[in-house]
């Protein structure tokens, strides 16, 4: 488990404990303490839902970044292979042997 996740979880628990303790010391305290048990379950479900939403968003971004990186690597490999192939096969056919000619030929192969 990620250390940052553990730290934020502990901070969240401490914050909730502080809020509950603060509410028991105020005039709203008896109303909070005398609430039915299912109200607390609803509160916990809302908090859990928010935490899972944030976790899912972060996880989706990581997966998307991995996919982008792998596709980028594949494109670069394909580009370098086709460029090498062009250099090997078209050196004899090109008259100028300039990089512009190689790039134009490469564009033809990349399509």
Backbone atoms as SQL, in Angstrom:
CREATE TABLE atoms (id INTEGER PRIMARY KEY, chain TEXT, resi INTEGER, resn TEXT, atom TEXT, x REAL, y REAL, z REAL);
INSERT INTO atoms VALUES
  (1, 'A', 1, 'UNK', 'N', 0.842, -1.177, 0.000),
  (2, 'A', 1, 'UNK', 'CA', 0.000, 0.000, 0.000),
  (3, 'A', 1, 'UNK', 'C', 0.888, 1.240, 0.000),
  (4, 'A', 2, 'UNK', 'N', 0.445, 2.250, -0.673),
  (5, 'A', 2, 'UNK', 'CA', 1.181, 3.488, -0.808),
  (6, 'A', 2, 'UNK', 'C', 1.252, 4.219, 0.540),
  (7, 'A', 3, 'UNK', 'N', 2.432, 4.716, 0.926),
  (8, 'A', 3, 'UNK', 'CA', 2.542, 5.419, 2.206),
  (9, 'A', 3, 'UNK', 'C', 1.662, 6.669, 2.277),
  (10, 'A', 4, 'UNK', 'N', 1.494, 7.341, 1.177),
  (11, 'A', 4, 'UNK', 'CA', 0.652, 8.545, 1.167),
  (12, 'A', 4, 'UNK', 'C', -0.796, 8.169, 1.468),
  (13, 'A', 5, 'UNK', 'N', -1.252, 7.055, 0.933),
  (14, 'A', 5, 'UNK', 'CA', -2.608, 6.586, 1.198),
  (15, 'A', 5, 'UNK', 'C', -2.792, 6.289, 2.679),
  (16, 'A', 6, 'UNK', 'N', -1.816, 5.662, 3.273),
  (17, 'A', 6, 'UNK', 'CA', -1.898, 5.337, 4.700),
  (18, 'A', 6, 'UNK', 'C', -1.949, 6.614, 5.536),
  (19, 'A', 7, 'UNK', 'N', -1.100, 7.582, 5.183),
  (20, 'A', 7, 'UNK', 'CA', -1.064, 8.843, 5.935),
  (21, 'A', 7, 'UNK', 'C', -2.397, 9.567, 5.827),
  (22, 'A', 8, 'UNK', 'N', -2.950, 9.657, 4.601),
  (23, 'A', 8, 'UNK', 'CA', -4.229, 10.342, 4.436),
  (24, 'A', 8, 'UNK', 'C', -5.365, 9.599, 5.136),
  (25, 'A', 9, 'UNK', 'N', -5.303, 8.287, 5.157),
  (26, 'A', 9, 'UNK', 'CA', -6.330, 7.521, 5.864),
  (27, 'A', 9, 'UNK', 'C', -6.277, 7.803, 7.361),
  (28, 'A', 10, 'UNK', 'N', -5.081, 7.811, 7.908),
  (29, 'A', 10, 'UNK', 'CA', -4.927, 8.096, 9.340),
  (30, 'A', 10, 'UNK', 'C', -5.391, 9.520, 9.649),
  (31, 'A', 11, 'UNK', 'N', -5.011, 10.472, 8.797),
  (32, 'A', 11, 'UNK', 'CA', -5.459, 11.851, 9.012),
  (33, 'A', 11, 'UNK', 'C', -6.978, 11.970, 8.931),
  (34, 'A', 12, 'UNK', 'N', -7.594, 11.240, 8.007),
  (35, 'A', 12, 'UNK', 'CA', -9.050, 11.258, 7.895),
  (36, 'A', 12, 'UNK', 'C', -9.722, 10.708, 9.138),
  (37, 'A', 13, 'UNK', 'N', -9.184, 9.620, 9.645),
  (38, 'A', 13, 'UNK', 'CA', -9.751, 9.023, 10.868),
  (39, 'A', 13, 'UNK', 'C', -9.598, 9.974, 12.053),
  (40, 'A', 14, 'UNK', 'N', -8.419, 10.586, 12.152),
  (41, 'A', 14, 'UNK', 'CA', -8.208, 11.551, 13.240),
  (42, 'A', 14, 'UNK', 'C', -9.147, 12.751, 13.111),
  (43, 'A', 15, 'UNK', 'N', -9.351, 13.211, 11.898),
  (44, 'A', 15, 'UNK', 'CA', -10.259, 14.334, 11.684),
  (45, 'A', 15, 'UNK', 'C', -11.690, 13.971, 12.076),
  (46, 'A', 16, 'UNK', 'N', -12.135, 12.794, 11.654),
  (47, 'A', 16, 'UNK', 'CA', -13.488, 12.358, 12.005),
  (48, 'A', 16, 'UNK', 'C', -13.637, 12.196, 13.520),
  (49, 'A', 17, 'UNK', 'N', -12.622, 11.670, 14.168),
  (50, 'A', 17, 'UNK', 'CA', -12.686, 11.535, 15.619),
  (51, 'A', 17, 'UNK', 'C', -12.757, 12.912, 16.282),
  (52, 'A', 18, 'UNK', 'N', -11.977, 13.848, 15.763),
  (53, 'A', 18, 'UNK', 'CA', -12.002, 15.208, 16.296),
  (54, 'A', 18, 'UNK', 'C', -13.376, 15.836, 16.120),
  (55, 'A', 19, 'UNK', 'N', -13.982, 15.658, 14.940),
  (56, 'A', 19, 'UNK', 'CA', -15.308, 16.234, 14.681),
  (57, 'A', 19, 'UNK', 'C', -16.346, 15.620, 15.611),
  (58, 'A', 20, 'UNK', 'N', -16.327, 14.320, 15.765),
  (59, 'A', 20, 'UNK', 'CA', -17.291, 13.661, 16.655),
  (60, 'A', 20, 'UNK', 'C', -17.080, 14.140, 18.090),
  (61, 'A', 21, 'UNK', 'N', -15.839, 14.247, 18.513),
  (62, 'A', 21, 'UNK', 'CA', -15.551, 14.721, 19.883),
  (63, 'A', 21, 'UNK', 'C', -16.012, 16.167, 20.057),
  (64, 'A', 22, 'UNK', 'N', -15.780, 16.989, 19.033),
  (65, 'A', 22, 'UNK', 'CA', -16.194, 18.388, 19.105),
  (66, 'A', 22, 'UNK', 'C', -17.714, 18.507, 19.174),
  (67, 'A', 23, 'UNK', 'N', -18.410, 17.671, 18.413),
  (68, 'A', 23, 'UNK', 'CA', -19.869, 17.721, 18.430),
  (69, 'A', 23, 'UNK', 'C', -20.441, 17.253, 19.765),
  (70, 'A', 24, 'UNK', 'N', -19.750, 16.352, 20.435),
  (71, 'A', 24, 'UNK', 'CA', -20.260, 15.901, 21.734),
  (72, 'A', 24, 'UNK', 'C', -20.088, 16.968, 22.807),
  (73, 'A', 25, 'UNK', 'N', -19.182, 17.909, 22.580),
  (74, 'A', 25, 'UNK', 'CA', -18.957, 18.977, 23.555),
  (75, 'A', 25, 'UNK', 'C', -19.847, 20.193, 23.317),
  (76, 'A', 26, 'UNK', 'N', -20.523, 20.260, 22.174),
  (77, 'A', 26, 'UNK', 'CA', -21.376, 21.408, 21.871),
  (78, 'A', 26, 'UNK', 'C', -22.837, 21.068, 22.151),
  (79, 'A', 27, 'UNK', 'N', -23.712, 22.017, 21.885),
  (80, 'A', 27, 'UNK', 'CA', -25.149, 21.796, 22.079),
  (81, 'A', 27, 'UNK', 'C', -25.711, 20.780, 21.089),
  (82, 'A', 28, 'UNK', 'N', -25.042, 20.638, 19.928),
  (83, 'A', 28, 'UNK', 'CA', -25.506, 19.658, 18.944),
  (84, 'A', 28, 'UNK', 'C', -25.082, 18.249, 19.331),
  (85, 'A', 29, 'UNK', 'N', -24.274, 18.138, 20.346),
  (86, 'A', 29, 'UNK', 'CA', -23.749, 16.845, 20.775),
  (87, 'A', 29, 'UNK', 'C', -24.794, 15.807, 21.098),
  (88, 'A', 30, 'UNK', 'N', -25.798, 16.129, 21.928),
  (89, 'A', 30, 'UNK', 'CA', -26.807, 15.109, 22.255),
  (90, 'A', 30, 'UNK', 'C', -27.581, 14.633, 21.021),
  (91, 'A', 31, 'UNK', 'N', -27.797, 15.519, 20.061),
  (92, 'A', 31, 'UNK', 'CA', -28.511, 15.107, 18.842),
  (93, 'A', 31, 'UNK', 'C', -27.672, 14.143, 18.024),
  (94, 'A', 32, 'UNK', 'N', -26.364, 14.388, 18.014),
  (95, 'A', 32, 'UNK', 'CA', -25.477, 13.508, 17.248),
  (96, 'A', 32, 'UNK', 'C', -25.340, 12.157, 17.936),
  (97, 'A', 33, 'UNK', 'N', -25.206, 12.182, 19.234),
  (98, 'A', 33, 'UNK', 'CA', -25.029, 10.938, 19.975),
  (99, 'A', 33, 'UNK', 'C', -26.308, 10.114, 19.976),
  (100, 'A', 34, 'UNK', 'N', -27.449, 10.775, 19.989),
  (101, 'A', 34, 'UNK', 'CA', -28.703, 10.033, 20.058),
  (102, 'A', 34, 'UNK', 'C', -29.237, 9.635, 18.673),
  (103, 'A', 35, 'UNK', 'N', -28.463, 9.885, 17.617),
  (104, 'A', 35, 'UNK', 'CA', -28.902, 9.497, 16.270),
  (105, 'A', 35, 'UNK', 'C', -28.886, 7.973, 16.152),
  (106, 'A', 36, 'UNK', 'N', -29.774, 7.409, 15.335),
  (107, 'A', 36, 'UNK', 'CA', -29.797, 5.952, 15.151),
  (108, 'A', 36, 'UNK', 'C', -28.504, 5.454, 14.495),
  (109, 'A', 37, 'UNK', 'N', -28.241, 4.180, 14.658),
  (110, 'A', 37, 'UNK', 'CA', -26.999, 3.606, 14.150),
  (111, 'A', 37, 'UNK', 'C', -26.910, 3.663, 12.642),
  (112, 'A', 38, 'UNK', 'N', -28.058, 3.564, 11.945),
  (113, 'A', 38, 'UNK', 'CA', -28.009, 3.531, 10.485),
  (114, 'A', 38, 'UNK', 'C', -27.598, 4.882, 9.908),
  (115, 'A', 39, 'UNK', 'N', -27.759, 5.969, 10.658),
  (116, 'A', 39, 'UNK', 'CA', -27.303, 7.277, 10.199),
  (117, 'A', 39, 'UNK', 'C', -25.773, 7.273, 10.088),
  (118, 'A', 40, 'UNK', 'N', -25.112, 6.662, 11.055),
  (119, 'A', 40, 'UNK', 'CA', -23.657, 6.561, 11.016),
  (120, 'A', 40, 'UNK', 'C', -23.205, 5.685, 9.845),
  (121, 'A', 41, 'UNK', 'N', -23.980, 4.652, 9.574),
  (122, 'A', 41, 'UNK', 'CA', -23.661, 3.797, 8.428),
  (123, 'A', 41, 'UNK', 'C', -23.761, 4.594, 7.133),
  (124, 'A', 42, 'UNK', 'N', -24.758, 5.440, 7.017),
  (125, 'A', 42, 'UNK', 'CA', -24.908, 6.297, 5.833),
  (126, 'A', 42, 'UNK', 'C', -23.720, 7.250, 5.726),
  (127, 'A', 43, 'UNK', 'N', -23.321, 7.851, 6.838),
  (128, 'A', 43, 'UNK', 'CA', -22.159, 8.746, 6.828),
  (129, 'A', 43, 'UNK', 'C', -20.908, 8.011, 6.353),
  (130, 'A', 44, 'UNK', 'N', -20.696, 6.839, 6.893),
  (131, 'A', 44, 'UNK', 'CA', -19.529, 6.052, 6.488),
  (132, 'A', 44, 'UNK', 'C', -19.604, 5.657, 5.012),
  (133, 'A', 45, 'UNK', 'N', -20.799, 5.337, 4.532),
  (134, 'A', 45, 'UNK', 'CA', -20.961, 4.973, 3.119),
  (135, 'A', 45, 'UNK', 'C', -20.639, 6.162, 2.219),
  (136, 'A', 46, 'UNK', 'N', -21.046, 7.367, 2.615),
  (137, 'A', 46, 'UNK', 'CA', -20.748, 8.561, 1.827),
  (138, 'A', 46, 'UNK', 'C', -19.246, 8.817, 1.793),
  (139, 'A', 47, 'UNK', 'N', -18.607, 8.699, 2.937),
  (140, 'A', 47, 'UNK', 'CA', -17.157, 8.907, 2.995),
  (141, 'A', 47, 'UNK', 'C', -16.430, 7.846, 2.177),
  (142, 'A', 48, 'UNK', 'N', -16.852, 6.591, 2.318),
  (143, 'A', 48, 'UNK', 'CA', -16.243, 5.513, 1.543),
  (144, 'A', 48, 'UNK', 'C', -16.435, 5.728, 0.048),
  (145, 'A', 49, 'UNK', 'N', -17.606, 6.184, -0.335),
  (146, 'A', 49, 'UNK', 'CA', -17.877, 6.452, -1.743),
  (147, 'A', 49, 'UNK', 'C', -16.950, 7.539, -2.286),
  (148, 'A', 50, 'UNK', 'N', -16.747, 8.587, -1.519),
  (149, 'A', 50, 'UNK', 'CA', -15.831, 9.649, -1.942),
  (150, 'A', 50, 'UNK', 'C', -14.405, 9.162, -2.070),
  (151, 'A', 51, 'UNK', 'N', -13.968, 8.357, -1.110),
  (152, 'A', 51, 'UNK', 'CA', -12.609, 7.822, -1.163),
  (153, 'A', 51, 'UNK', 'C', -12.432, 6.923, -2.379),
  (154, 'A', 52, 'UNK', 'N', -13.398, 6.073, -2.642),
  (155, 'A', 52, 'UNK', 'CA', -13.301, 5.177, -3.794),
  (156, 'A', 52, 'UNK', 'C', -13.346, 5.950, -5.110),
  (157, 'A', 53, 'UNK', 'N', -14.107, 7.042, -5.148),
  (158, 'A', 53, 'UNK', 'CA', -14.144, 7.866, -6.356),
  (159, 'A', 53, 'UNK', 'C', -12.764, 8.451, -6.643),
  (160, 'A', 54, 'UNK', 'N', -12.134, 8.994, -5.617),
  (161, 'A', 54, 'UNK', 'CA', -10.796, 9.569, -5.795),
  (162, 'A', 54, 'UNK', 'C', -9.802, 8.480, -6.202),
  (163, 'A', 55, 'UNK', 'N', -9.872, 7.331, -5.559),
  (164, 'A', 55, 'UNK', 'CA', -8.983, 6.224, -5.895),
  (165, 'A', 55, 'UNK', 'C', -9.181, 5.780, -7.353),
  (166, 'A', 56, 'UNK', 'N', -10.424, 5.705, -7.797),
  (167, 'A', 56, 'UNK', 'CA', -10.706, 5.286, -9.169),
  (168, 'A', 56, 'UNK', 'C', -10.183, 6.297, -10.176),
  (169, 'A', 57, 'UNK', 'N', -10.354, 7.576, -9.894),
  (170, 'A', 57, 'UNK', 'CA', -9.854, 8.610, -10.804),
  (171, 'A', 57, 'UNK', 'C', -8.338, 8.522, -10.923),
  (172, 'A', 58, 'UNK', 'N', -7.656, 8.361, -9.803),
  (173, 'A', 58, 'UNK', 'CA', -6.195, 8.260, -9.824),
  (174, 'A', 58, 'UNK', 'C', -5.757, 7.012, -10.578),
  (175, 'A', 59, 'UNK', 'N', -6.431, 5.892, -10.340),
  (176, 'A', 59, 'UNK', 'CA', -6.087, 4.642, -11.008),
  (177, 'A', 59, 'UNK', 'C', -6.312, 4.739, -12.517),
  (178, 'A', 60, 'UNK', 'N', -7.404, 5.353, -12.931),
  (179, 'A', 60, 'UNK', 'CA', -7.677, 5.522, -14.363),
  (180, 'A', 60, 'UNK', 'C', -6.614, 6.393, -15.025),
  (181, 'A', 61, 'UNK', 'N', -6.183, 7.445, -14.344),
  (182, 'A', 61, 'UNK', 'CA', -5.129, 8.299, -14.907),
  (183, 'A', 61, 'UNK', 'C', -3.832, 7.527, -15.066),
  (184, 'A', 62, 'UNK', 'N', -3.492, 6.694, -14.082),
  (185, 'A', 62, 'UNK', 'CA', -2.277, 5.886, -14.187),
  (186, 'A', 62, 'UNK', 'C', -2.360, 4.904, -15.353),
  (187, 'A', 63, 'UNK', 'N', -3.502, 4.232, -15.489),
  (188, 'A', 63, 'UNK', 'CA', -3.669, 3.286, -16.595),
  (189, 'A', 63, 'UNK', 'C', -3.588, 3.993, -17.937),
  (190, 'A', 64, 'UNK', 'N', -4.235, 5.150, -18.029),
  (191, 'A', 64, 'UNK', 'CA', -4.219, 5.915, -19.274),
  (192, 'A', 64, 'UNK', 'C', -2.798, 6.355, -19.616),
  (193, 'A', 65, 'UNK', 'N', -2.037, 6.765, -18.621),
  (194, 'A', 65, 'UNK', 'CA', -0.659, 7.182, -18.851),
  (195, 'A', 65, 'UNK', 'C', 0.193, 6.014, -19.323),
  (196, 'A', 66, 'UNK', 'N', -0.016, 4.817, -18.722),
  (197, 'A', 66, 'UNK', 'CA', 0.722, 3.634, -19.169),
  (198, 'A', 66, 'UNK', 'C', 0.399, 3.294, -20.615),
  (199, 'A', 67, 'UNK', 'N', -0.875, 3.371, -20.982),
  (200, 'A', 67, 'UNK', 'CA', -1.270, 3.067, -22.357),
  (201, 'A', 67, 'UNK', 'C', -0.627, 4.054, -23.322),
  (202, 'A', 68, 'UNK', 'N', -0.636, 5.333, -22.969),
  (203, 'A', 68, 'UNK', 'CA', -0.037, 6.359, -23.823),
  (204, 'A', 68, 'UNK', 'C', 1.458, 6.102, -23.986),
  (205, 'A', 69, 'UNK', 'N', 2.129, 5.738, -22.898),
  (206, 'A', 69, 'UNK', 'CA', 3.566, 5.479, -22.969),
  (207, 'A', 69, 'UNK', 'C', 3.879, 4.269, -23.841),
  (208, 'A', 70, 'UNK', 'N', 3.106, 3.191, -23.704),
  (209, 'A', 70, 'UNK', 'CA', 3.377, 2.005, -24.527),
  (210, 'A', 70, 'UNK', 'C', 3.090, 2.276, -25.995),
  (211, 'A', 71, 'UNK', 'N', 2.005, 3.005, -26.283),
  (212, 'A', 71, 'UNK', 'CA', 1.729, 3.344, -27.679),
  (213, 'A', 71, 'UNK', 'C', 2.822, 4.232, -28.243),
  (214, 'A', 72, 'UNK', 'N', 3.316, 5.164, -27.453),
  (215, 'A', 72, 'UNK', 'CA', 4.405, 6.035, -27.902),
  (216, 'A', 72, 'UNK', 'C', 5.663, 5.247, -28.195),
  (217, 'A', 73, 'UNK', 'N', 5.984, 4.278, -27.322),
  (218, 'A', 73, 'UNK', 'CA', 7.163, 3.443, -27.575),
  (219, 'A', 73, 'UNK', 'C', 7.006, 2.650, -28.861),
  (220, 'A', 74, 'UNK', 'N', 5.818, 2.077, -29.076),
  (221, 'A', 74, 'UNK', 'CA', 5.585, 1.304, -30.298),
  (222, 'A', 74, 'UNK', 'C', 5.727, 2.172, -31.537),
  (223, 'A', 75, 'UNK', 'N', 5.202, 3.385, -31.482),
  (224, 'A', 75, 'UNK', 'CA', 5.303, 4.281, -32.632),
  (225, 'A', 75, 'UNK', 'C', 6.756, 4.657, -32.896),
  (226, 'A', 76, 'UNK', 'N', 7.514, 4.941, -31.826),
  (227, 'A', 76, 'UNK', 'CA', 8.928, 5.271, -32.006),
  (228, 'A', 76, 'UNK', 'C', 9.716, 4.099, -32.570),
  (229, 'A', 77, 'UNK', 'N', 9.427, 2.899, -32.100),
  (230, 'A', 77, 'UNK', 'CA', 10.116, 1.723, -32.631),
  (231, 'A', 77, 'UNK', 'C', 9.784, 1.541, -34.112),
  (232, 'A', 78, 'UNK', 'N', 8.503, 1.672, -34.443),
  (233, 'A', 78, 'UNK', 'CA', 8.101, 1.548, -35.836),
  (234, 'A', 78, 'UNK', 'C', 8.746, 2.633, -36.704),
  (235, 'A', 79, 'UNK', 'N', 8.808, 3.849, -36.180),
  (236, 'A', 79, 'UNK', 'CA', 9.415, 4.959, -36.905),
  (237, 'A', 79, 'UNK', 'C', 10.899, 4.706, -37.133),
  (238, 'A', 80, 'UNK', 'N', 11.611, 4.282, -36.084),
  (239, 'A', 80, 'UNK', 'CA', 13.041, 4.022, -36.235),
  (240, 'A', 80, 'UNK', 'C', 13.314, 2.859, -37.167),
  (241, 'A', 81, 'UNK', 'N', 12.501, 1.806, -37.079),
  (242, 'A', 81, 'UNK', 'CA', 12.684, 0.667, -37.989),
  (243, 'A', 81, 'UNK', 'C', 12.457, 1.066, -39.431),
  (244, 'A', 82, 'UNK', 'N', 11.401, 1.830, -39.678),
  (245, 'A', 82, 'UNK', 'CA', 11.136, 2.230, -41.060),
  (246, 'A', 82, 'UNK', 'C', 12.196, 3.205, -41.555),
  (247, 'A', 83, 'UNK', 'N', 12.712, 4.035, -40.683),
  (248, 'A', 83, 'UNK', 'CA', 13.772, 4.970, -41.076),
  (249, 'A', 83, 'UNK', 'C', 15.041, 4.205, -41.427),
  (250, 'A', 84, 'UNK', 'N', 15.397, 3.211, -40.625),
  (251, 'A', 84, 'UNK', 'CA', 16.567, 2.383, -40.930),
  (252, 'A', 84, 'UNK', 'C', 16.363, 1.618, -42.231),
  (253, 'A', 85, 'UNK', 'N', 15.161, 1.101, -42.410),
  (254, 'A', 85, 'UNK', 'CA', 14.863, 0.368, -43.641),
  (255, 'A', 85, 'UNK', 'C', 14.993, 1.293, -44.841),
  (256, 'A', 86, 'UNK', 'N', 14.510, 2.517, -44.692),
  (257, 'A', 86, 'UNK', 'CA', 14.628, 3.497, -45.768),
  (258, 'A', 86, 'UNK', 'C', 16.081, 3.815, -46.073),
  (259, 'A', 87, 'UNK', 'N', 16.871, 3.991, -45.040),
  (260, 'A', 87, 'UNK', 'CA', 18.276, 4.318, -45.255),
  (261, 'A', 87, 'UNK', 'C', 18.988, 3.196, -45.990),
  (262, 'A', 88, 'UNK', 'N', 18.663, 1.965, -45.655),
  (263, 'A', 88, 'UNK', 'CA', 19.319, 0.824, -46.282),
  (264, 'A', 88, 'UNK', 'C', 18.866, 0.617, -47.729),
  (265, 'A', 89, 'UNK', 'N', 17.558, 0.677, -47.950),
  (266, 'A', 89, 'UNK', 'CA', 17.045, 0.324, -49.284),
  (267, 'A', 89, 'UNK', 'C', 17.077, 1.479, -50.278),
  (268, 'A', 90, 'UNK', 'N', 16.901, 2.695, -49.816),
  (269, 'A', 90, 'UNK', 'CA', 16.758, 3.807, -50.751),
  (270, 'A', 90, 'UNK', 'C', 18.031, 4.609, -50.962),
  (271, 'A', 91, 'UNK', 'N', 19.128, 4.226, -50.390),
  (272, 'A', 91, 'UNK', 'CA', 20.365, 4.971, -50.610),
  (273, 'A', 91, 'UNK', 'C', 20.777, 4.901, -52.078),
  (274, 'A', 92, 'UNK', 'N', 20.555, 3.781, -52.677),
  (275, 'A', 92, 'UNK', 'CA', 20.957, 3.641, -54.082),
  (276, 'A', 92, 'UNK', 'C', 19.956, 4.305, -55.015),
  (277, 'A', 93, 'UNK', 'N', 18.686, 4.387, -54.621),
  (278, 'A', 93, 'UNK', 'CA', 17.685, 4.953, -55.528),
  (279, 'A', 93, 'UNK', 'C', 17.579, 6.464, -55.430),
  (280, 'A', 94, 'UNK', 'N', 17.923, 7.029, -54.291),
  (281, 'A', 94, 'UNK', 'CA', 17.835, 8.476, -54.138),
  (282, 'A', 94, 'UNK', 'C', 19.018, 9.145, -54.825),
  (283, 'A', 95, 'UNK', 'N', 18.745, 10.247, -55.451),
  (284, 'A', 95, 'UNK', 'CA', 19.821, 10.943, -56.158),
  (285, 'A', 95, 'UNK', 'C', 20.589, 11.876, -55.234),
  (286, 'A', 96, 'UNK', 'N', 19.876, 12.567, -54.364),
  (287, 'A', 96, 'UNK', 'CA', 20.533, 13.563, -53.531),
  (288, 'A', 96, 'UNK', 'C', 21.022, 13.027, -52.201),
  (289, 'A', 97, 'UNK', 'N', 20.480, 11.952, -51.700),
  (290, 'A', 97, 'UNK', 'CA', 20.808, 11.386, -50.400),
  (291, 'A', 97, 'UNK', 'C', 20.680, 12.426, -49.279),
  (292, 'A', 98, 'UNK', 'N', 19.708, 13.327, -49.427),
  (293, 'A', 98, 'UNK', 'CA', 19.503, 14.343, -48.401),
  (294, 'A', 98, 'UNK', 'C', 18.468, 13.846, -47.391),
  (295, 'A', 99, 'UNK', 'N', 18.441, 14.498, -46.260),
  (296, 'A', 99, 'UNK', 'CA', 17.500, 14.090, -45.228),
  (297, 'A', 99, 'UNK', 'C', 16.064, 14.411, -45.624),
  (298, 'A', 100, 'UNK', 'N', 15.879, 15.435, -46.435),
  (299, 'A', 100, 'UNK', 'CA', 14.519, 15.756, -46.893),
  (300, 'A', 100, 'UNK', 'C', 13.961, 14.622, -47.749),
  (301, 'A', 101, 'UNK', 'N', 14.804, 14.075, -48.607),
  (302, 'A', 101, 'UNK', 'CA', 14.354, 12.958, -49.431),
  (303, 'A', 101, 'UNK', 'C', 14.023, 11.748, -48.561),
  (304, 'A', 102, 'UNK', 'N', 14.866, 11.506, -47.558),
  (305, 'A', 102, 'UNK', 'CA', 14.598, 10.389, -46.651),
  (306, 'A', 102, 'UNK', 'C', 13.298, 10.606, -45.887),
  (307, 'A', 103, 'UNK', 'N', 13.076, 11.829, -45.443),
  (308, 'A', 103, 'UNK', 'CA', 11.844, 12.116, -44.696),
  (309, 'A', 103, 'UNK', 'C', 10.619, 11.969, -45.596),
  (310, 'A', 104, 'UNK', 'N', 10.716, 12.399, -46.837),
  (311, 'A', 104, 'UNK', 'CA', 9.579, 12.240, -47.755),
  (312, 'A', 104, 'UNK', 'C', 9.291, 10.771, -48.008),
  (313, 'A', 105, 'UNK', 'N', 10.328, 9.983, -48.189),
  (314, 'A', 105, 'UNK', 'CA', 10.138, 8.561, -48.380),
  (315, 'A', 105, 'UNK', 'C', 9.572, 7.905, -47.121),
  (316, 'A', 106, 'UNK', 'N', 10.054, 8.372, -45.979),
  (317, 'A', 106, 'UNK', 'CA', 9.571, 7.831, -44.708),
  (318, 'A', 106, 'UNK', 'C', 8.087, 8.106, -44.535),
  (319, 'A', 107, 'UNK', 'N', 7.634, 9.284, -44.899),
  (320, 'A', 107, 'UNK', 'CA', 6.210, 9.619, -44.793),
  (321, 'A', 107, 'UNK', 'C', 5.378, 8.680, -45.661),
  (322, 'A', 108, 'UNK', 'N', 5.915, 8.321, -46.793),
  (323, 'A', 108, 'UNK', 'CA', 5.188, 7.387, -47.660),
  (324, 'A', 108, 'UNK', 'C', 5.025, 6.028, -46.998),
  (325, 'A', 109, 'UNK', 'N', 6.080, 5.570, -46.314),
  (326, 'A', 109, 'UNK', 'CA', 6.019, 4.258, -45.668),
  (327, 'A', 109, 'UNK', 'C', 5.185, 4.270, -44.401),
  (328, 'A', 110, 'UNK', 'N', 5.125, 5.395, -43.733),
  (329, 'A', 110, 'UNK', 'CA', 4.429, 5.466, -42.449),
  (330, 'A', 110, 'UNK', 'C', 2.918, 5.425, -42.593),
  (331, 'A', 111, 'UNK', 'N', 2.404, 5.708, -43.745),
  (332, 'A', 111, 'UNK', 'CA', 0.953, 5.735, -43.933),
  (333, 'A', 111, 'UNK', 'C', 0.468, 4.327, -43.944);
